[in-house]
């Protein structure tokens, strides 16, 4: 008896639990299942990231083969009937062993006609898993339950609480994390040093630890991640204490991108501790922090007022952030 080779194809932008249900449905009916991910240069989620997700999610199934295919066969100006003729030709050329394909979309019927392949429909009304990749890209927070764990870090919105010493960053990060039932990343410097006598190597270690802490917290965050500080801050203090910024810190800054910054004003009382020593330069330091954001053309919100007012204003910022769709130039 000949082997039955099936095909599931799509952009998987991103792969979600509906896709996984379709793939599992198809896998159980085939000896060999090809999962083909189509890619174009304009995809809003890079192909390498999507391929990594699919590969990890399907690694435990030996009968599934994950491949990529350049989407140079689709002509969006054509009506569906004519467009699927081109798709059929591509499938026959690229996957000659395929005898059946599985899909949930309306293109499946004309594609089956043009290709001569058997077509098996799966949940066309999306009743089993009521979601689409488009909906997730538009409102990832709203459809969070349908996003696989391996995919979620890409959609976590990262908020950096930012500003000079003693403006309430740590307290606000903790309050916001509690309010939104998610994680927060503390200032890692306090785990490494107990005074402002330290070396350039130690400040590099602090930068590395801060970056690793953010990347680890992304994997467990619930839609949002609040970070007490960032690598720009580490660079500012490196410049102050050592009159230089190691290139390692600049490289580490590029490895984490925040969706927005909340720059906190200095209009709250100064609270001294064994690490804070810039109280006499608060205005100057605030201007320095703001300048670094402006130089990088980063999005930020300047928040002043009492601690309770800061919380209220920060929640407004977060609410707007959660409603934002994925950006077309978002690459991580």
Secondary structure as UniProt FT lines:
FT   STRAND          5..10
FT   TURN            13..14
FT   HELIX           17..27
FT   TURN            28..29
FT   STRAND          32..39
FT   TURN            41..42
FT   HELIX           47..58
FT   TURN            59..60
FT   TURN            62..63
FT   STRAND          64..70
FT   TURN            76..77
FT   HELIX           80..94
FT   TURN            96..97
FT   STRAND          100..103
FT   HELIX           107..115
FT   STRAND          118..121
FT   TURN            124..125
FT   HELIX           133..138
FT   TURN            140..143
FT   HELIX           144..146
FT   HELIX           149..155
FT   STRAND          157..162
FT   HELIX           169..179
FT   TURN            180..181
FT   STRAND          183..185
FT   HELIX           189..192
FT   HELIX           200..218
FT   TURN            219..220
FT   STRAND          224..227
FT   HELIX           231..242
FT   HELIX           247..254
FT   STRAND          260..264
FT   HELIX           279..281
FT   HELIX           282..296
FT   STRAND          300..303
FT   HELIX           307..322
FT   TURN            328..329
//
